[in-house]
């Protein structure tokens, strides 16, 4: 299995003709903590992405997911750039990126296997014919 199959690429959105990758990295998590100090509130917002997210929540979460791009200096600049016709595609990308931001049990297992394999390859084999003798 390829790592790209286990760790798919982050979703992308197009805003004002420019394609941006949405990613929930540490900076995004810090922004979300600032916008939603109560973790339960954030969980409800993420659940509402499927059923119909409020525009203000869409902007907050989209802004957090785009922070790593440095494409928007603040939420106002993002608000000026996005169009309501694209809200559903933004919501789809947000949900996908948010889900991809945490490591699944299957991904952890694969990483452990790969790590064990690389450690085995790094250890040189010592065979009787490969040892030096001081005779």
C-alpha positions as protocol buffer text, in pm:
chain_id: "A"
residue {
  index: 1
  type: UNK
  ca { x: 0 y: 0 z: 0 }
}
residue {
  index: 2
  type: UNK
  ca { x: 128 y: 345 z: -90 }
}
residue {
  index: 3
  type: UNK
  ca { x: 141 y: 615 z: 173 }
}
residue {
  index: 4
  type: UNK
  ca { x: -60 y: 839 z: -60 }
}
residue {
  index: 5
  type: UNK
  ca { x: -342 y: 587 z: -34 }
}
residue {
  index: 6
  type: UNK
  ca { x: -325 y: 590 z: 343 }
}
residue {
  index: 7
  type: UNK
  ca { x: -273 y: 966 z: 371 }
}
residue {
  index: 8
  type: UNK
  ca { x: -471 y: 1128 z: 90 }
}
residue {
  index: 9
  type: UNK
  ca { x: -405 y: 1483 z: -25 }
}
residue {
  index: 10
  type: UNK
  ca { x: -588 y: 1759 z: 153 }
}
residue {
  index: 11
  type: UNK
  ca { x: -893 y: 1897 z: -27 }
}
residue {
  index: 12
  type: UNK
  ca { x: -869 y: 2219 z: -221 }
}
residue {
  index: 13
  type: UNK
  ca { x: -1105 y: 2508 z: -283 }
}
residue {
  index: 14
  type: UNK
  ca { x: -1090 y: 2781 z: -544 }
}
residue {
  index: 15
  type: UNK
  ca { x: -1140 y: 3135 z: -421 }
}
residue {
  index: 16
  type: UNK
  ca { x: -1113 y: 3430 z: -658 }
}
residue {
  index: 17
  type: UNK
  ca { x: -957 y: 3205 z: -919 }
}
residue {
  index: 18
  type: UNK
  ca { x: -680 y: 3080 z: -690 }
}
residue {
  index: 19
  type: UNK
  ca { x: -671 y: 2720 z: -563 }
}
residue {
  index: 20
  type: UNK
  ca { x: -603 y: 2677 z: -191 }
}
residue {
  index: 21
  type: UNK
  ca { x: -546 y: 2361 z: 11 }
}
residue {
  index: 22
  type: UNK
  ca { x: -751 y: 2340 z: 329 }
}
residue {
  index: 23
  type: UNK
  ca { x: -551 y: 2198 z: 617 }
}
residue {
  index: 24
  type: UNK
  ca { x: -615 y: 2194 z: 989 }
}
residue {
  index: 25
  type: UNK
  ca { x: -264 y: 2229 z: 1129 }
}
residue {
  index: 26
  type: UNK
  ca { x: -158 y: 2367 z: 1468 }
}
residue {
  index: 27
  type: UNK
  ca { x: -224 y: 2728 z: 1369 }
}
residue {
  index: 28
  type: UNK
  ca { x: -574 y: 2631 z: 1254 }
}
residue {
  index: 29
  type: UNK
  ca { x: -644 y: 2449 z: 1580 }
}
residue {
  index: 30
  type: UNK
  ca { x: -532 y: 2755 z: 1778 }
}
residue {
  index: 31
  type: UNK
  ca { x: -764 y: 2975 z: 1570 }
}
residue {
  index: 32
  type: UNK
  ca { x: -1054 y: 2736 z: 1626 }
}
residue {
  index: 33
  type: UNK
  ca { x: -986 y: 2736 z: 2002 }
}
residue {
  index: 34
  type: UNK
  ca { x: -1000 y: 3116 z: 1991 }
}
residue {
  index: 35
  type: UNK
  ca { x: -1326 y: 3118 z: 1792 }
}
residue {
  index: 36
  type: UNK
  ca { x: -1481 y: 2828 z: 1985 }
}
residue {
  index: 37
  type: UNK
  ca { x: -1340 y: 2814 z: 2340 }
}
residue {
  index: 38
  type: UNK
  ca { x: -1593 y: 2543 z: 2428 }
}
residue {
  index: 39
  type: UNK
  ca { x: -1493 y: 2218 z: 2251 }
}
residue {
  index: 40
  type: UNK
  ca { x: -1854 y: 2103 z: 2248 }
}
residue {
  index: 41
  type: UNK
  ca { x: -1948 y: 2413 z: 2049 }
}
residue {
  index: 42
  type: UNK
  ca { x: -1682 y: 2332 z: 1789 }
}
residue {
  index: 43
  type: UNK
  ca { x: -1806 y: 1973 z: 1768 }
}
residue {
  index: 44
  type: UNK
  ca { x: -2158 y: 2102 z: 1702 }
}
residue {
  index: 45
  type: UNK
  ca { x: -2027 y: 2336 z: 1432 }
}
residue {
  index: 46
  type: UNK
  ca { x: -1848 y: 2050 z: 1258 }
}
residue {
  index: 47
  type: UNK
  ca { x: -2164 y: 1836 z: 1278 }
}
residue {
  index: 48
  type: UNK
  ca { x: -2362 y: 2124 z: 1126 }
}
residue {
  index: 49
  type: UNK
  ca { x: -2136 y: 2123 z: 819 }
}
residue {
  index: 50
  type: UNK
  ca { x: -2343 y: 1829 z: 696 }
}
residue {
  index: 51
  type: UNK
  ca { x: -2686 y: 1956 z: 796 }
}
residue {
  index: 52
  type: UNK
  ca { x: -2644 y: 2325 z: 720 }
}
residue {
  index: 53
  type: UNK
  ca { x: -2374 y: 2539 z: 871 }
}
residue {
  index: 54
  type: UNK
  ca { x: -2428 y: 2905 z: 964 }
}
residue {
  index: 55
  type: UNK
  ca { x: -2238 y: 3141 z: 736 }
}
residue {
  index: 56
  type: UNK
  ca { x: -2043 y: 3289 z: 1030 }
}
residue {
  index: 57
  type: UNK
  ca { x: -1931 y: 2938 z: 1133 }
}
residue {
  index: 58
  type: UNK
  ca { x: -1840 y: 2852 z: 773 }
}
residue {
  index: 59
  type: UNK
  ca { x: -1619 y: 3161 z: 759 }
}
residue {
  index: 60
  type: UNK
  ca { x: -1455 y: 3084 z: 1096 }
}
residue {
  index: 61
  type: UNK
  ca { x: -1371 y: 2725 z: 1005 }
}
residue {
  index: 62
  type: UNK
  ca { x: -1271 y: 2802 z: 646 }
}
residue {
  index: 63
  type: UNK
  ca { x: -1043 y: 3082 z: 766 }
}
residue {
  index: 64
  type: UNK
  ca { x: -878 y: 2846 z: 1015 }
}
residue {
  index: 65
  type: UNK
  ca { x: -827 y: 2583 z: 745 }
}
residue {
  index: 66
  type: UNK
  ca { x: -667 y: 2840 z: 514 }
}
residue {
  index: 67
  type: UNK
  ca { x: -436 y: 3006 z: 768 }
}
residue {
  index: 68
  type: UNK
  ca { x: -136 y: 2803 z: 654 }
}
residue {
  index: 69
  type: UNK
  ca { x: -166 y: 2954 z: 305 }
}
residue {
  index: 70
  type: UNK
  ca { x: -131 y: 3311 z: 434 }
}
residue {
  index: 71
  type: UNK
  ca { x: -370 y: 3398 z: 150 }
}
residue {
  index: 72
  type: UNK
  ca { x: -606 y: 3600 z: 367 }
}
residue {
  index: 73
  type: UNK
  ca { x: -481 y: 3849 z: 624 }
}
residue {
  index: 74
  type: UNK
  ca { x: -806 y: 3837 z: 821 }
}
residue {
  index: 75
  type: UNK
  ca { x: -1161 y: 3706 z: 807 }
}
residue {
  index: 76
  type: UNK
  ca { x: -1283 y: 4023 z: 637 }
}
residue {
  index: 77
  type: UNK
  ca { x: -1054 y: 3965 z: 340 }
}
residue {
  index: 78
  type: UNK
  ca { x: -1186 y: 3608 z: 317 }
}
residue {
  index: 79
  type: UNK
  ca { x: -1546 y: 3730 z: 338 }
}
residue {
  index: 80
  type: UNK
  ca { x: -1482 y: 3967 z: 48 }
}
residue {
  index: 81
  type: UNK
  ca { x: -1336 y: 3684 z: -163 }
}
residue {
  index: 82
  type: UNK
  ca { x: -1587 y: 3401 z: -120 }
}
residue {
  index: 83
  type: UNK
  ca { x: -1921 y: 3364 z: -298 }
}
residue {
  index: 84
  type: UNK
  ca { x: -2241 y: 3209 z: -157 }
}
residue {
  index: 85
  type: UNK
  ca { x: -2275 y: 2986 z: -464 }
}
residue {
  index: 86
  type: UNK
  ca { x: -1961 y: 2801 z: -347 }
}
residue {
  index: 87
  type: UNK
  ca { x: -2059 y: 2755 z: 19 }
}
residue {
  index: 88
  type: UNK
  ca { x: -2147 y: 2387 z: -32 }
}
residue {
  index: 89
  type: UNK
  ca { x: -1810 y: 2307 z: -191 }
}
residue {
  index: 90
  type: UNK
  ca { x: -1633 y: 2495 z: 91 }
}
residue {
  index: 91
  type: UNK
  ca { x: -1830 y: 2294 z: 347 }
}
residue {
  index: 92
  type: UNK
  ca { x: -1744 y: 1964 z: 175 }
}
residue {
  index: 93
  type: UNK
  ca { x: -1374 y: 2053 z: 169 }
}
residue {
  index: 94
  type: UNK
  ca { x: -1381 y: 2167 z: 533 }
}
residue {
  index: 95
  type: UNK
  ca { x: -1536 y: 1841 z: 651 }
}
residue {
  index: 96
  type: UNK
  ca { x: -1293 y: 1632 z: 448 }
}
residue {
  index: 97
  type: UNK
  ca { x: -988 y: 1827 z: 566 }
}
residue {
  index: 98
  type: UNK
  ca { x: -1103 y: 1818 z: 927 }
}
residue {
  index: 99
  type: UNK
  ca { x: -1147 y: 1442 z: 915 }
}
residue {
  index: 100
  type: UNK
  ca { x: -806 y: 1399 z: 747 }
}
residue {
  index: 101
  type: UNK
  ca { x: -637 y: 1612 z: 1013 }
}
residue {
  index: 102
  type: UNK
  ca { x: -650 y: 1334 z: 1269 }
}
residue {
  index: 103
  type: UNK
  ca { x: -469 y: 1006 z: 1230 }
}
residue {
  index: 104
  type: UNK
  ca { x: -690 y: 698 z: 1209 }
}
residue {
  index: 105
  type: UNK
  ca { x: -608 y: 369 z: 1384 }
}
residue {
  index: 106
  type: UNK
  ca { x: -529 y: 216 z: 1044 }
}
residue {
  index: 107
  type: UNK
  ca { x: -284 y: 496 z: 967 }
}
residue {
  index: 108
  type: UNK
  ca { x: -115 y: 455 z: 1307 }
}
residue {
  index: 109
  type: UNK
  ca { x: -80 y: 80 z: 1251 }
}
residue {
  index: 110
  type: UNK
  ca { x: 73 y: 133 z: 906 }
}
residue {
  index: 111
  type: UNK
  ca { x: 316 y: 393 z: 1043 }
}
residue {
  index: 112
  type: UNK
  ca { x: 425 y: 152 z: 1316 }
}
residue {
  index: 113
  type: UNK
  ca { x: 485 y: -124 z: 1060 }
}
residue {
  index: 114
  type: UNK
  ca { x: 682 y: 112 z: 834 }
}
residue {
  index: 115
  type: UNK
  ca { x: 884 y: 235 z: 1131 }
}
residue {
  index: 116
  type: UNK
  ca { x: 968 y: -122 z: 1237 }
}
residue {
  index: 117
  type: UNK
  ca { x: 1067 y: -211 z: 880 }
}
residue {
  index: 118
  type: UNK
  ca { x: 1296 y: 91 z: 849 }
}
residue {
  index: 119
  type: UNK
  ca { x: 1464 y: 7 z: 1181 }
}
residue {
  index: 120
  type: UNK
  ca { x: 1531 y: -347 z: 1059 }
}
residue {
  index: 121
  type: UNK
  ca { x: 1686 y: -215 z: 738 }
}
residue {
  index: 122
  type: UNK
  ca { x: 1904 y: 30 z: 931 }
}
residue {
  index: 123
  type: UNK
  ca { x: 2063 y: -243 z: 1144 }
}
residue {
  index: 124
  type: UNK
  ca { x: 2358 y: -401 z: 962 }
}
residue {
  index: 125
  type: UNK
  ca { x: 2364 y: -777 z: 952 }
}
residue {
  index: 126
  type: UNK
  ca { x: 2665 y: -947 z: 1102 }
}
residue {
  index: 127
  type: UNK
  ca { x: 2747 y: -1275 z: 940 }
}
residue {
  index: 128
  type: UNK
  ca { x: 3040 y: -1499 z: 1034 }
}
residue {
  index: 129
  type: UNK
  ca { x: 3210 y: -1426 z: 701 }
}
residue {
  index: 130
  type: UNK
  ca { x: 3175 y: -1050 z: 749 }
}
residue {
  index: 131
  type: UNK
  ca { x: 3351 y: -1025 z: 1085 }
}
residue {
  index: 132
  type: UNK
  ca { x: 3711 y: -924 z: 1113 }
}
residue {
  index: 133
  type: UNK
  ca { x: 3953 y: -1145 z: 1285 }
}
residue {
  index: 134
  type: UNK
  ca { x: 4262 y: -1024 z: 1469 }
}
residue {
  index: 135
  type: UNK
  ca { x: 4484 y: -1324 z: 1412 }
}
